[in-house]
């Protein structure tokens, strides 16, 4: 299951490396099933997954009306 995690870079305080509270976005992407990667080599599969995660991160950086609402986790 590919997972896109955005905002973790804000958790480290500038200059001293201490962890601070921050808001992050986590999105679990659709499962990668064997029929989805049959015939692909490892590099091709990795590229496909990376592209999916990068697309999700781009949506978080530049949300559109089509972007689903964020889910708040307590």
N, C-alpha and C positions, 0 to 999 in steps of 0.2 A: 504494500500500500504506500504509494508516494505521499509524502506529507510536506506541505509548504509552511514554513514558520517565518514570520516577518516581525521585526521590531526588537529582536534580541540584542542588536547592536546598541540600543539605547540603555540596556541594563548595566553596562559598565560605566562607572563615573569617569569622566575625562581626566586623564593624567595620573590617577592613582590606582586604577584597576579594581576598585571595590564594586561589588554588585549593589544596584539600587532597584527600587520598585519601578516597574515599567509596564505599559500595556503592550501585549503582543497579539498577533493574529495567527491562529493555527487552522489550517484547512487540510482535511484528509481528502485526498483525491480518490478517484475510482480505482478499484483494484486492477492490477495488471494480471490478466489471466493468460494461461499458456497459449491459447489460440491468438492472443494479441501479439505475442512475440515469436511465434513459431516462424522459423526461417530467418530471424534476425540474429546477427552476431552480438556479442556483449557490448561493443561500442555503439551499435545502432540502437539497442535497447536503452542504454544509459542516456543517449542523446534524446530519445523520445520522452523519457521520464523527466530529464532536465528541462526540456522545452515546456512540458506541462506545468512544472513547478514555476518556471520563470514567467509564464503567462499569468499564473495566479498572483505572483508577486507584483507584476505590472498592474493588475487590476486593483490591488491594494494601494499602490502608489498613485494611480489615476482612476479612481472609481467612476463607473458609469451607472446609469439607471438600471442596467442589466445585471449589475453585481448583486448577489444575494445579500440580505442583511446579515450583519455580524451576530453571532450568538454570544451572549454574556455568560461566562462561567464563574460561579462564585469562588 
